[in-house]
Amino acid sequence: MKSAVKDKAWSIICMAGFGGDITERQKAEVALRESEAKFRSLIQNSSDIIGIFEPDGTIRYESPSIERILGYKPEELIGKNAFEFIHPDDILRTSSSFNYLIQNFGATVRVESRFRHKDGSWRFLESTGTNLIAEPLVKGIVINSRDITERKIAEDQLVYDAFHDALTGLPNRALFMNRLRHVVEYSKRHLDHLFAVLFLDLDRFKLINDSLGHTSGDQLLLVIAQRLTECLRPTDIAARFGGDEFIILLEGIQDISDTVRVVERIQEKLALPIALSGQEIFTTVSIGITLSATDYEQPEDLLRNADIAMYRAKVRGKARYEIFDTEMHTQIVERLQLENDLRRAIEHHEFHVYYQPIISLQTGRITGFEALVRWQHPQQGILLPEEFMPAAQESGLIIPIDEWVLHKACGQTQQWQERFSPGSDHLGEQPLTINVNICSSRFSQQKLLGHINQVLHSTGLDAQSLKLEITEGAIMENGDNATVMLKQLRNLGIKLVIDDFGTGYSSLGRLHHFPINGLKIDQSFISGRGVASGNVDIVETIVTLGKKLGVDVTAEGVETKQQLQKLRELKCEYAQGYFFSKPLESKAAEALIMANPQW
């Protein structure tokens, strides 16, 4: 008993003597356990993968999050080499960073790589590695990896969208120009590396798009893109330039014949029918070609010249190809200068209206005039419409010119009507009329009606005295919309005349549907030998057609007395041409009215 008491006393003494040290040690142990538990909890519940690797890449530890991200349980990877799971294309970059870590204690690197998921797919990981080999508690490479697959997909999609056309999926202009730039630089170092640039524009796409709708137009572009791709080799590239324009780069060609074969294959492929909106659509393509044989410094020059050649193909009849030459560039530069001069001419009022008399073949007297525009060019003098109208039409400057001519001609005609009364010594029984040409682009504009109304109101000219001349081509290009527009113009009281009749036979079958008042026989059937030769049957047919339709017929280009006599024999109602008078300025035209000639 004494011994037991002694032991208890000793314990009390020991506790009294050493109680402070035991308490501190216990606190430290508790704190360590809590810290370890907290660290373990953070590791196990981390959204990132935390792994410890041997210097040779062997996996020593993986946190539980690897199963959620890559599908593996941690124990499935322990002891395996990490590089077995890295994408082959990423191994070199990843191993280089890993080796750097091994050689530099305490270093940290960041690398992106693809890691194979358990299901066989690839996931993008952004990994941050730290060398803790010399750390006694770690003795390895610690790597923290974050899943960035969704971000990489989004980034890749943004890059793809930036360099591809949203509709067709083809490369866009930016990607094409980047590729072309590399090819140009490569060809400078390798002179035997030949290539060609093709610029393509669909013919009649606007007509298809307007008649069938934009959805069908988009479907057509998708088919065109697919067919273009089928015509090319893997080394070539086709891109959508915009709208209905495409560009193609042909690399590694031997000579021009290689390019021509591809172009002919494209034209043949695109000429095949396409089913859209329940009907078959046919389209063709105009192609411009630039060859690398010419010394080019900038890729933009190649594209520009291919575009110039394509434009030449359009002008020469469409559905064809043209190869660029330096003369084309010279002509384009001249065309640009002409457009600049036209803009200045509009601003500086350099245009003048000339008037050519229209004669009644029954009375031989003037019944009206056709308004014809002339350009008083500061350097080149008087320019006729055929010298500048194509450029004005293409640039859109034709619209302000046409508007000015209409206003000027209507105002002048109103002044003549006030001065020369019908039935006087100078005129027949009807007021003077004025014929004004309307270009096809303006004919399709809805605001045309409002502008004509405004001109008639401001000038005071009666609508019955205005005759608008519209070509067959303009009517056919605008389809059913043409009939609607013609009816709206007729409702204003304006008379409508088909100009250059006989050169566009496509409209004959529908002619009776158009609310027209007259036909003008194209001067090619009258002037020269014209009506005195084999054309007499054509002229007679048109005159007869006019009578059956109940419309007036005017013959243009009358140059001789014999032509005049023949037209009278054919019962043609009206005529104009140099035999009567060349186009005159307003004062000279007024003097002609005063002279009251009779033919």
LINNOR-V267177 format. One record per pair of residues at least 4 apart in sequence whose ideal C-beta (glycine too) atoms are under 6 Angstrom apart, sorted by the first residue. I is the first residue (numbers start at 1). J is the second residue. D is the distance in whole Angstrom. If there is no record, write none. Layout:
i = <I I>
j = <J J>
d = <D D>
This chain:
i = <13 14 15 40 41 43 43 44 46 48 48 49 49 49 49 49 50 50 51 51 52 52 52 52 53 53 53 54 54 55 57 57 57 58 59 59 59 59 60 62 62 62 66 66 66 67 69 70 71 71 72 72 72 85 85 86 86 86 86 87 87 90 90 90 91 94 94 97 97 100 101 101 101 101 101 105 105 107 108 109 110 111 112 114 114 115 115 117 117 123 123 124 124 124 125 126 126 127 127 128 129 129 130 131 132 132 148 160 163 163 163 164 164 164 165 165 165 167 168 168 168 170 170 170 170 171 171 171 173 176 176 177 179 180 180 181 183 184 186 187 187 194 194 195 195 196 196 196 196 196 197 197 197 197 198 198 198 199 199 199 199 199 200 200 200 201 201 201 202 202 202 203 203 203 203 205 205 208 209 212 212 216 216 219 223 227 227 228 229 231 231 231 232 232 235 236 237 238 239 240 241 241 250 253 253 254 263 263 270 273 273 274 275 276 284 286 286 286 286 287 288 288 288 288 289 289 290 290 290 290 296 296 305 308 308 309 309 312 312 313 313 313 314 324 335 338 339 339 342 342 344 345 346 350 351 351 352 352 353 353 353 353 354 354 354 355 355 355 356 356 356 357 357 357 357 358 358 358 358 359 359 359 360 360 361 361 361 363 364 364 365 365 368 368 369 370 371 371 371 371 372 373 374 375 375 377 383 383 385 388 389 392 392 392 393 398 398 399 402 402 405 406 406 407 409 409 410 410 410 411 412 413 413 413 414 414 414 416 416 417 417 420 420 420 420 422 422 422 422 423 426 426 431 433 433 435 435 437 438 438 438 438 440 440 442 443 443 444 447 449 455 456 456 461 463 463 463 464 466 467 467 468 468 469 469 470 471 471 472 472 472 473 473 475 476 476 478 486 486 486 487 489 490 495 496 496 497 497 498 498 499 500 501 501 501 502 502 502 503 507 516 517 518 518 519 519 520 520 521 521 521 521 523 523 523 525 525 525 525 526 526 526 526 526 527 527 529 530 531 531 531 531 531 532 535 540 543 543 543 546 546 552 553 553 554 555 555 555 556 557 558 558 558 558 558 559 559 559 567 567 578 584 584>
j = <17 18 19 44 45 50 63 64 65 144 146 63 65 66 69 145 63 144 62 143 60 61 140 142 57 140 141 58 60 102 81 82 83 81 77 78 80 82 140 66 74 77 70 72 74 73 147 117 117 118 76 77 118 115 116 90 91 94 113 114 122 94 113 114 95 111 113 109 111 109 107 109 129 131 141 131 134 131 130 129 128 127 126 122 124 123 125 121 123 147 149 148 149 152 145 146 148 143 145 144 141 143 142 141 138 142 152 164 172 174 175 169 171 172 170 172 240 218 222 225 240 225 238 239 240 175 176 239 241 239 247 299 237 249 299 299 195 299 190 193 292 253 292 251 292 250 253 259 289 291 249 290 302 306 248 287 289 247 288 306 307 310 246 285 287 245 286 310 244 283 285 284 286 318 319 209 244 212 217 216 277 276 277 276 274 269 270 238 238 265 266 269 236 238 251 250 249 248 247 246 245 247 259 258 259 258 287 321 285 280 282 281 280 281 319 310 313 314 318 321 306 309 310 322 309 323 302 305 306 324 301 302 324 328 332 322 324 322 328 320 321 322 318 328 391 391 391 395 392 397 348 350 400 376 373 375 374 376 371 405 408 409 372 374 583 369 584 589 370 576 583 366 369 580 581 367 368 574 576 575 580 599 365 367 568 572 575 428 598 599 428 598 432 433 434 435 405 409 434 436 583 405 382 383 388 383 387 388 389 392 393 397 398 401 398 402 439 442 439 442 409 436 455 455 434 436 455 459 461 459 586 432 434 461 459 460 461 420 432 431 432 424 426 427 593 427 429 430 431 429 593 596 465 465 467 467 469 469 442 443 468 470 474 477 448 470 474 478 451 488 459 461 463 465 492 493 494 493 494 495 497 494 496 497 499 474 499 500 498 504 507 477 504 482 506 507 482 496 514 515 515 494 515 517 516 517 518 520 516 519 520 522 519 520 521 521 522 525 522 511 551 551 551 552 546 553 554 556 525 539 542 555 527 556 557 530 535 538 539 530 531 555 557 558 557 559 533 535 535 536 539 563 566 562 539 570 553 570 572 551 553 573 572 573 574 567 572 575 576 577 563 564 575 577 579 577 578 579 572 575 582 588 589>
d = <6 6 5 6 6 6 5 5 6 5 5 6 5 5 6 4 4 6 5 5 5 4 4 6 6 6 4 4 6 5 5 5 5 6 5 6 6 6 6 5 4 5 5 6 6 5 5 5 5 3 5 5 5 5 5 5 5 6 5 4 6 5 4 5 6 6 5 5 4 6 6 6 5 5 6 5 5 5 5 5 5 6 5 4 6 6 5 5 5 6 5 5 5 4 4 5 5 5 4 5 6 4 5 6 4 5 6 5 6 6 4 6 6 6 5 5 4 6 6 4 5 5 6 5 5 4 5 4 6 4 6 6 6 6 4 5 6 5 6 5 6 5 5 5 5 5 6 4 6 5 6 5 5 5 4 6 6 6 4 4 5 4 4 5 5 5 5 6 4 6 6 5 6 4 6 6 4 6 4 4 5 5 5 6 5 5 6 5 6 5 5 6 4 6 5 5 5 5 5 6 4 5 6 4 6 5 6 5 5 4 6 5 6 5 4 6 4 5 5 4 5 3 3 6 6 5 5 5 4 5 5 5 4 5 5 4 4 4 6 5 6 4 6 6 6 5 6 5 6 5 6 4 6 5 6 6 5 6 5 6 5 6 5 5 4 4 6 4 5 6 4 5 6 6 5 6 5 6 5 5 5 6 6 5 5 6 6 6 4 4 5 6 5 3 6 4 6 4 6 5 5 5 5 4 6 5 5 6 4 6 6 4 4 6 5 6 5 5 6 5 6 5 6 5 5 5 5 4 5 4 6 6 4 6 5 5 4 6 5 5 6 6 5 5 6 6 5 6 5 5 5 5 6 5 6 5 5 5 6 5 5 5 4 6 6 6 5 5 6 6 6 6 6 6 5 3 5 5 5 4 5 6 6 5 4 5 5 5 6 3 5 6 6 4 6 6 4 6 6 5 5 5 5 4 5 5 4 6 6 5 5 4 4 6 6 6 5 6 5 6 6 6 5 4 5 5 5 6 6 6 5 5 5 4 3 6 4 5 5 4 5 5 4 6 4 5 4 6 6 5 5 5 5 6 6 5 5 5 5 5 4 5 5 6 4 5 5 5 6 5 5 6 5 3 5 6 5 5 4 6 5 4 4>
